[in-house]
Amino acid sequence: MILRPTADGGAVAIAQPAHAWVSAQFARAWGGPVAGVERLDEALILAVEQHDIGWHALERAPLRDPGTGRPFDFLTLPRSLHTALWSEGVATAEACYGAEVAFLISQHGVAVYALTADEARSAEDRAAIARFRAGHDAVAARLRPKLAQDDDTLRERSRLLFLFDLLSLVACGAFAEGEKRAPTVRLASGEVRLRLRFLLDPNRLEIDPWPFRQTRFEVGCRARRLSALAFADEVTMRAALQDAEEIDHRVVVAPP
């Protein structure tokens, strides 16, 4: 889950699959002269929407971080558990949606784990990620011959998935408000890094250049409002999450 602390000592919690749905809302809006495509195809949008499919079980029974008393979020979950969830998600995606969706989700996992240098990780985390990479190599070798796209097209589709994941993380409040630069993506004008500016009050995300069909739009999902962020035990934490007030998390997406 994504946890955004609030000023009153509580938090807003967004489940990972709900965040993935927000990612797909960006993907569905993508297109127009700046993007260089009319719209994205449904197979790519499906991969974007399902990239956190492995998190469903953990969202039903979240784990408590004994060091903080908080629920583990997507950043703090131990990599041994994180990589197991991701591998399960790839297998589920293949069984439910086929080779391309599974391949893109697997590629996305490799990209996510590459964000932190191995030497900055603990020995346990390095071992878990090494096992995931080895498993990914086997998955990629098995799935790649089933895909019609060339390597350049698959790389670009993977880059777009990564971008939509980041846009959703920003919109879901995973980072402090302010400016961020997105990874490079291919637009009609060439390779570009989008500039993102997120304002928490009101919830507004500005993107420049503007690669969407509409002049502005909204993204959002259901979230839960927690009155406390730390809990004495896992049973209490899970009960608080189950009983938490549901709220409608909405963000306006617009050019600057």
KAGINOR-V300262 format. One line per field, one symbol per residue. burial: I if it has 16 or more other ideal C-beta (glycine too) atoms within 10 Angstrom, else O. A space follows every 50 residues. Layout:
# KAGINOR-V300262
burial->???
This chain:
# KAGINOR-V300262
burial->IIIIOOOOOIIIIIIIIIIIIIIIIIIIIIIIOIIOOOOIOOOIIIIIII IIIIIOOIIOOIOIIOOOIIIIIIOOIOIOOIIIIIIIIIIIIIOOIOII IIIIIIIIIIOIIOOOOOOOOOOOIOOIIOOIOOIIOOIOOOIOOOOOOO OOOIOOIIIIIIIIIIIIIIIIIIOOOOOIOIOOIIIOOOOIOIOIOIOO OOIIIIIOOIIIIOOOOOIIIOIIOIOOIOIOOIOOIIOIIOOIOOOOIO IIIIOO
